[in-house]
Amino acid sequence: MRCPRCLREHEERTKRCGCGFQFVVEDERELQQWFDEVRQILQSAYVAAPTPWQQSGKGGTFEEWVRLRIPISECVTHSGSFLDIGCANGFLLECLLHWTQMKGLELQPYGLDYAPQLVEMAKKRLPAFKEQIFLGNSWDWQPPRRFTYVRTEAVYVPDNLRVPYLKRLLSEFLEADGTLLVTHYRSSSEDLSRDWLDADLRADGFNVVNTISGFDGMGREKCRVAVVQP
Ligand SMILES: C[S@@+](CC[C@H](N)C(=O)[O-])C[C@H]1O[C@@H](n2cnc3c(N)ncnc32)[C@H](O)[C@@H]1O
């Protein structure tokens, strides 16, 4: 995993980066500060980026974006509502609408992000759905409804809060027969031979019913979506 502050790569379960950034936050009083710092780093980088996919945190070419995000659309097998947690500028939602339409499915897109400037960009990108793009922190946001599909990454909360975070998404965000998609993205600078997050999720007792992977142009697995059901 990558330190958001200094971008150094670390083995999974590292507690603290050499720069001082904490992957584990045990003192509740430090939690807000942790979210504030990560939000500020991500928002300033994404807002300044030149392409829609870089404004969603994915460097490289459009082809690579498609290769490493289309696996999310493969996980969508029926029509319904889709909440993209960490929707950034809304580009993933926009692409998912097209990709699932091509499969004859109809998604009602919803977005959530804690970075206000990114939420505004997402509303501009998806004006027809601007009432469905929300500003909030997924750690404590109260959803106004339940969703057929919810996508998130585990790194949106400190490592030690991952299990309660994902459990809350399953119990409070999903429809009764809904599906949680936990995406794990990796960059070229990471050790790509390491275990993926789905192994940890299974060890933590989550019901991982499938995984779908995305590969870069050199055939390296750089994205894996864990399909989790309640
Ligand atoms: C890498 S981008 C994801 C973009 C797109 N959804 C995708 O999967 O490619 C991560 C986004 O998550 C947002 N984010 C991170 N932690 C969050 C949290 N706790 N609550 C809400 N948004 C969060 C960031 O502001 C950023 O826009």
The ligand as an SDF file (V2000), in Angstrom:
LIG
                    3D

 27 29  0  0  0  0  0  0  0  0999 V2000
   -9.0360    6.7750   -6.3790 C   0  0  0  0  0  0  0  0  0  0  0  0
  -10.4420    7.8460   -6.2910 S   0  0  0  0  0  0  0  0  0  0  0  0
  -11.6810    6.7420   -6.8760 C   0  0  0  0  0  0  0  0  0  0  0  0
  -12.2940    7.2190   -8.1650 C   0  0  0  0  0  0  0  0  0  0  0  0
  -13.2580    6.2190   -8.7800 C   0  0  0  0  0  0  0  0  0  0  0  0
  -14.3870    5.9750   -7.9310 N   0  0  0  0  0  0  0  0  0  0  0  0
  -12.5470    4.9130   -9.0840 C   0  0  0  0  0  0  0  0  0  0  0  0
  -12.8250    3.9080   -8.4400 O   0  0  0  0  0  0  0  0  0  0  0  0
  -11.7070    4.9130   -9.9820 O   0  0  0  0  0  0  0  0  0  0  0  0
  -10.7440    7.9150   -4.5210 C   0  0  0  0  0  0  0  0  0  0  0  0
  -11.7780    8.9620   -4.0970 C   0  0  0  0  0  0  0  0  0  0  0  0
  -12.2840    8.5910   -2.8270 O   0  0  0  0  0  0  0  0  0  0  0  0
  -12.5280    9.7320   -2.0590 C   0  0  0  0  0  0  0  0  0  0  0  0
  -12.5220    9.2930   -0.6420 N   0  0  0  0  0  0  0  0  0  0  0  0
  -11.4840    8.7380    0.0450 C   0  0  0  0  0  0  0  0  0  0  0  0
  -11.8580    8.4460    1.2970 N   0  0  0  0  0  0  0  0  0  0  0  0
  -13.1750    8.8000    1.4140 C   0  0  0  0  0  0  0  0  0  0  0  0
  -14.1150    8.7490    2.4730 C   0  0  0  0  0  0  0  0  0  0  0  0
  -13.7770    8.2710    3.6940 N   0  0  0  0  0  0  0  0  0  0  0  0
  -15.3790    9.2000    2.2440 N   0  0  0  0  0  0  0  0  0  0  0  0
  -15.7210    9.7140    1.0250 C   0  0  0  0  0  0  0  0  0  0  0  0
  -14.8500    9.8090   -0.0180 N   0  0  0  0  0  0  0  0  0  0  0  0
  -13.5960    9.3430    0.1770 C   0  0  0  0  0  0  0  0  0  0  0  0
  -11.4130   10.6980   -2.4540 C   0  0  0  0  0  0  0  0  0  0  0  0
  -11.7640   12.0530   -2.2130 O   0  0  0  0  0  0  0  0  0  0  0  0
  -11.2480   10.3630   -3.9370 C   0  0  0  0  0  0  0  0  0  0  0  0
  -12.0280   11.2480   -4.7100 O   0  0  0  0  0  0  0  0  0  0  0  0
  1  2  1  0
  2  3  1  0
  2 10  1  0
  3  4  1  0
  4  5  1  0
  5  6  1  0
  5  7  1  0
  7  8  2  0
  7  9  1  0
 10 11  1  0
 11 12  1  0
 11 26  1  0
 12 13  1  0
 13 14  1  0
 13 24  1  0
 14 15  1  0
 14 23  1  0
 15 16  2  0
 16 17  1  0
 17 18  1  0
 17 23  2  0
 18 19  1  0
 18 20  2  0
 20 21  1  0
 21 22  2  0
 22 23  1  0
 24 25  1  0
 24 26  1  0
 26 27  1  0
M  CHG  2   2   1   9  -1
M  END
$$$$
